[in-house]
Amino acid sequence: MHFKVITKNSKETKILLDILKDEWTDAFKWLTDVIDDWSVQKFPQIVIALENDDIIGYYSLAEKELIPDNHGYTPWLGTLFIRKKYRNLHYSPILIKDACTRVKDMGYDNLFLLSELIRYYEKFGFKEIGLEIYNWGVPTKVYQKRLS
């Protein structure tokens, strides 16, 4: 397996959008918006996991999250997605590990995320540090993983 940061013009971007359109429409809409605003800035980053040129899944890294107050926390693991045909094959830990390594290599000591999942991200070393409300009014937990 290898990882690739995709850009607006990457051949894999259209393939990923087609996958998301079928498997996760909310992420499809979000990624379509991100592509329209894509620049050469550090964030957002969309990183795909590939096996023999087949997309297994992706994760995103963002400077901010969709909550009213980011408390100065950055960067965020914004999305973690595994295609349906690859689920339950333990790919999530591999993608999370790559995200942590990538963020640490960028000079950050922490990675943050939001999730409603209970006892999932804790398995990967994340600690709950607070509660927030998404911009659309849904409560969520704030997690932090120290990378140093």
C-alpha positions as CSV (number, residue, x, y, z in Angstrom):
1,M,0.0,0.0,0.0
2,H,1.1,3.5,-0.7
3,F,-0.2,7.0,0.0
4,K,-0.6,10.0,-2.3
5,V,-1.7,13.5,-1.7
6,I,-4.1,14.4,-4.5
7,T,-4.7,17.7,-6.1
8,K,-7.5,19.2,-8.2
9,N,-5.9,17.8,-11.4
10,S,-4.8,14.4,-10.1
11,K,-6.4,11.5,-12.1
12,E,-7.3,9.9,-8.8
13,T,-9.5,12.9,-7.8
14,K,-12.2,12.1,-10.3
15,I,-12.1,8.4,-9.3
16,L,-12.4,9.3,-5.6
17,L,-15.3,11.6,-6.3
18,D,-17.1,8.8,-8.2
19,I,-16.5,6.4,-5.3
20,L,-17.9,9.0,-2.8
21,K,-20.9,9.8,-4.9
22,D,-21.9,6.1,-4.6
23,E,-20.7,5.4,-1.0
24,W,-20.8,8.6,1.0
25,T,-22.7,11.6,-0.5
26,D,-21.9,14.0,2.4
27,A,-18.2,13.5,1.9
28,F,-18.7,13.9,-1.9
29,K,-20.4,17.3,-1.4
30,W,-17.6,18.4,1.0
31,L,-14.8,17.3,-1.3
32,T,-16.5,19.0,-4.3
33,D,-16.5,22.2,-2.4
34,V,-12.9,21.8,-1.3
35,I,-11.8,21.2,-4.9
36,D,-13.4,24.4,-6.0
37,D,-11.3,26.3,-3.5
38,W,-8.1,24.2,-3.7
39,S,-4.8,26.1,-3.6
40,V,-1.2,25.3,-2.9
41,Q,-1.6,26.0,0.8
42,K,-0.5,23.5,3.5
43,F,-4.2,22.6,4.2
44,P,-6.5,21.1,3.3
45,Q,-4.7,17.9,2.2
46,I,-6.5,14.9,0.8
47,V,-4.4,11.7,1.1
48,I,-5.5,8.6,-0.6
49,A,-4.4,5.0,0.2
50,L,-3.7,2.9,-2.9
51,E,-3.2,-0.8,-3.4
52,N,-2.3,-1.8,-7.0
53,D,-3.7,1.6,-8.2
54,D,-7.1,0.9,-6.5
55,I,-8.2,3.5,-4.0
56,I,-8.8,1.8,-0.6
57,G,-9.8,5.0,1.2
58,Y,-8.7,8.5,2.1
59,Y,-8.2,10.9,5.0
60,S,-8.2,14.7,5.0
61,L,-6.1,17.1,7.1
62,A,-7.5,20.5,7.7
63,E,-6.3,23.7,9.5
64,K,-9.8,24.2,11.1
65,E,-12.9,22.2,11.8
66,L,-16.6,23.1,11.4
67,I,-17.1,24.2,14.9
68,P,-17.6,27.8,16.1
69,D,-14.4,27.9,18.1
70,N,-11.3,25.8,17.2
71,H,-9.5,26.9,20.4
72,G,-6.4,27.4,18.4
73,Y,-6.1,23.7,17.7
74,T,-4.5,22.6,14.5
75,P,-4.3,20.5,12.4
76,W,-7.4,18.3,12.3
77,L,-8.0,14.9,10.9
78,G,-11.1,15.9,9.1
79,T,-12.3,12.8,7.3
80,L,-11.4,9.1,7.5
81,F,-13.0,7.0,4.8
82,I,-12.6,3.3,3.8
83,R,-14.4,2.0,0.8
84,K,-17.2,-0.5,1.5
85,K,-15.3,-3.4,-0.1
86,Y,-12.3,-2.8,2.1
87,R,-14.0,-2.3,5.5
88,N,-13.3,-4.6,8.4
89,L,-9.9,-5.4,6.9
90,H,-8.1,-3.1,9.4
91,Y,-7.1,-0.3,7.1
92,S,-8.2,2.5,9.4
93,P,-5.3,2.1,11.7
94,I,-2.9,2.3,8.8
95,L,-4.4,5.5,7.5
96,I,-4.5,7.1,10.9
97,K,-0.8,6.2,11.5
98,D,0.1,7.8,8.1
99,A,-1.8,10.9,9.1
100,C,0.0,11.1,12.4
101,T,3.4,10.6,10.7
102,R,2.6,13.2,8.0
103,V,1.5,15.8,10.6
104,K,4.5,15.2,12.8
105,D,6.8,15.5,9.7
106,M,5.1,18.9,9.1
107,G,6.3,20.0,12.5
108,Y,3.2,19.6,14.6
109,D,3.1,18.0,18.0
110,N,-0.7,17.2,18.1
111,L,-3.4,16.0,15.8
112,F,-7.1,16.8,16.6
113,L,-10.4,15.4,15.4
114,L,-14.1,15.5,16.0
115,S,-16.2,12.4,16.3
116,E,-19.4,11.1,17.8
117,L,-18.0,7.6,17.8
118,I,-17.5,6.1,21.3
119,R,-14.3,4.2,22.2
120,Y,-13.1,4.1,18.6
121,Y,-10.3,6.7,18.3
122,E,-9.1,6.0,21.8
123,K,-7.8,2.7,20.4
124,F,-5.4,4.7,18.3
125,G,-4.1,6.9,21.1
126,F,-6.5,9.8,20.9
127,K,-7.8,11.3,24.2
128,E,-11.1,13.1,24.6
129,I,-10.4,16.7,25.6
130,G,-13.8,18.3,25.3
131,L,-17.2,18.7,23.7
132,E,-18.3,21.0,21.0
133,I,-21.2,21.7,18.7
134,Y,-20.9,21.4,15.0
135,N,-21.9,24.5,13.1
136,W,-25.2,22.8,12.2
137,G,-26.0,22.1,15.9
138,V,-25.0,18.5,16.5
139,P,-22.9,17.7,19.6
140,T,-19.5,16.1,19.1
141,K,-16.4,15.1,21.0
142,V,-13.0,16.7,20.5
143,Y,-10.0,14.4,20.5
144,Q,-6.3,15.0,20.7
145,K,-3.3,12.8,20.0
146,R,0.1,13.9,21.1
147,L,2.7,13.0,18.5
148,S,5.9,13.7,20.3
